[in-house]
């Protein structure tokens, strides 16, 4: 593990692989309750062809945050990722963002396209503005947004596993949390207090005009069995990002890179090689 001092905070990251000469680094941005370990299942295949840099956002593991403070904001995390890429001083990079990290990736593309060669957004999390929303709600669980304050209150009351079950089951289906292996469960426990910050993170909706203005080559990926808003948002964005490519990983849900790591890597590596 290494750190870069960015915007007054030491951002932890893993740096693996070499990549071909003159090939850009591949920066991985995790989602809610994740950290640099989120990508463990795909670090091997990806690092065979690329220098891969998996970072932990502000207030995530290895820090064990207590939820106190006012710097857990979407805008802060976007600024931190921009600052991190700048400090790498490696020229334009490729970026993969998942879920909340996909939202961050979208904002980095929007704000600092000069820092990126290509972007991969895996089921980016966030609301669509009214002009982009489907006429009828997508089938599936209650949208994640309303669950976060409930889960945060459970964390405050000491019901950690209850909060995590509410969160994970709301995304991947009833009983998903109970079926998760021990290591991923511990990772989410290590970051559970970030739910307290996420309640007030001030995440803005995706706008049609923002998507239409993107010129960075972009791939959007979804799990074949994902349900609810997460299954809709990436498809809608792909319709409005000029030249966007799409891919579905069959038989997977939101954490598709853990459930089918080789298939996920094949799709990503093909896109990056073009």
N, C-alpha and C positions, 0 to 999 in steps of 0.2 A: 504494500500500500504506500502511496505517495500523497503529497498534498500540494495544492497551489493556493496562494493567498490571493483571494479575489474579493474585491469590494469589502475589505475588512474582515473576511471570514476564510478559514482554512478549509478548502474543499478537498475531500479525500477522493482518491481514484485509483483504479488498477490500470496498468499499462502493459499490454501483452502483445506479442507478435512483432514482426518487422515490416511485412508488406514488401511489395516490389519497389524498386528504386523509383523515386518521384511520385509514388502513389500517395494519395491523401490519407491521413488518419481517419478512423471511423469512430465517432464519438457516440456513446450510448447513454440515453437519458431515461431513467426509470420513472415509474408512475407512483401513485398514492401508496404509502406504506412500504415502498421499495427502497433500495439503495444500490450501491455498486455490485452487490451480490445477485441482484435480480436476474442478471444475464448469464449466470454461471453455466447454464445448459448449452449456450451457444458460443461461449468464448472460444472453445477449442476449434470448431469448424471455421468461425469467422477469422480467427487469428492466424490460420494457415495461409491466408491470402492478404491479410491486412494488419496494420498496426491498429489495435483496438483499445480504446480508452473508455472505460466504464466509470462514470462519476457518481458521487453521492451529492445530492442537493443539500442546501443549507438546512440544518436542524435534523437531518437524517443520520442514521448509523454511519460511522462509528460514534458520533455524538449520541448520548442518551438524553434527549431533550425532555424537559419537564412541562413544556407547553407555555412557559412564561416568556413574554416578550411580544413585540409587535412587528417582527421582520419576516414572519412567515406569510408572504404575499406572492401571488402569481407574478406580479410585475418584478418583484425582487428576484425570484428564481429565474425569470427570463433574462434579467440583467446579469445574473451570476453566470448563466450558461454562455452568454455573449462574452463576458469578461474572461471566462475560462478559455474559450476558443481563442480569443485574442492573445492570452498569455501563453498558450501553446506555441505561438509564433511558428506555425507549420503551414501557413497558407490556408486556402480554402479547404475545409474538411467535409467529409460525408457525415451525416447524422441520422441516427435512429432514435425515435421517441415513442414510448408506449404509454397509452392511456393519458394520465396527467402529463407525462413526459412528451406525449404526442402533441398535446396542446402547447407545451413550451416550445417544441420543435416548430410548430406552425407559426408561433409568434417570432421566433428567431428568423425563420424564412421571410416573414413579413417585414421585419424591422432591419435585418442585417443580411440581406441576400449575398452580399459580398464575401461573407465568411463561409459560405457553403457551396460545395460543388453539386451534391445531390442530397435529397432528404427522403427518409422513409418514416411514415407515420402509421403506427400500428394501433388501430382503434383509438384515435385521439379522443380524449374526454372533454366534454363541454357542451353547452347549449347552443342550438342553432337560433339565429335571429328569426322572427316570425316569417319573414319572406322566404326562408329556407325550410321551414318545418313542414313535414307531410300533413296532409289534410286530416288524417286520422292517426291517433297514437299507435306506435308500433307495438306488436304483441310481445309480451315478456314481462319482466318484473317492474316494480315501481322504479322510476328513474333514480339514479344514484344520489343526485343532489339532496333530496329530502331525507335520505338515510344518514347522511354524514352528521348532521346535528344530533340526531338520535344516538348514533354510535358514539359521538363525542361525549354526550351526557353519561352514557354507560361507562366510558373510560373514567370520567370524573368520579363515578360511584364505585370504581374498582372492579367492574365486571368486564375484564379485558377480553376473555374468550367470547363472551356474549356479544361484545361490540364487533369483534372480528368475524364472528359467524354472521351477524347481520350484514356486514359489509360484503364479505366474500359470497355468501349465499345469494345476496341481491344481484350479483353479477353473473356468477357461474351456476346458479341453480340451487335449490334446496338440498342441504346436506353436503355441499361442496367443501366447506371448511372442515368438516369432520373427516373427509377423505384425503385431505392434503397431507403429504409427507411431513415428517418432523422438521426438516431443515427449512423449507419455505414457511412453515407455521412460525418458527422462531424468528425468522426475518421480519415478519409482520409484527410480531410482539415487540421486537426491538424498536420499531418505529411507530408504535400505536399512538403515542402522545402527539404525533404530528396531525392526527385527526382534529385535535383541539385548535390548531392553527388553521386548518383547512376550512373551518366554519366561516372564518372571516377573511379568506384569501382574496376576495374581490376578483374572481375570474370573470372575464367578459365573454359574451357570446360570440360565436363565429359569425362574421358578416359576409354576405354575398360579395360585396365589393372587395373585401380583403382576399377572398379566395380567387376571384377573377384577376386580381393584380399580381398573383404569384407567377414568376417566370422560372424559378428553380426547378429542374427536373425532380418530380415527386412521385413516389410510390406509396399507395395506401393499401394496407393489409388488414384483413379481418379474419376472425375464426368462423368456420362454416356453421357452427352450432351456436354462435353468440346470439342472444335475444335482447329485445328492448332497444333503447335509444343508442347504445353502443354499436349495434348492428346497422343502424341507419346513418349515423353522423358521418362516418368515413365515406360511405357511398355518396352521400349528398355533396360532401366537399370535393370528391373526385369528379363529380359532374361539372363543377365550376372552376377547378384549377386547370388552366390550359395545359393540355398534353399529359395530364396525370395518368399514370398506369395504376392498375389495381390487381390484387391477388387475394384469393381465398385459400386458407389452409383447412382442408376438409377434416371433419371429425374433431375440431378443436373449438374452444371458447376463447374468452378474453385473454388468458395467459397462453396464447397459442405457441409461443417460442419455448415454453416449458413442456407443453403437451405433445409437440411434434417438432423438436429442435432441428432435425436435419432438413425437414421439408421447409421450415422457416428460413434456414440458412441458404438453401438452394435458391429460393425466390429472391432473397436479398442479394446474394452474390451475383446472380444473373443480372439483376438491375444495375448493380454498381459497375459491372464489367462492360455494359453497353456504352 
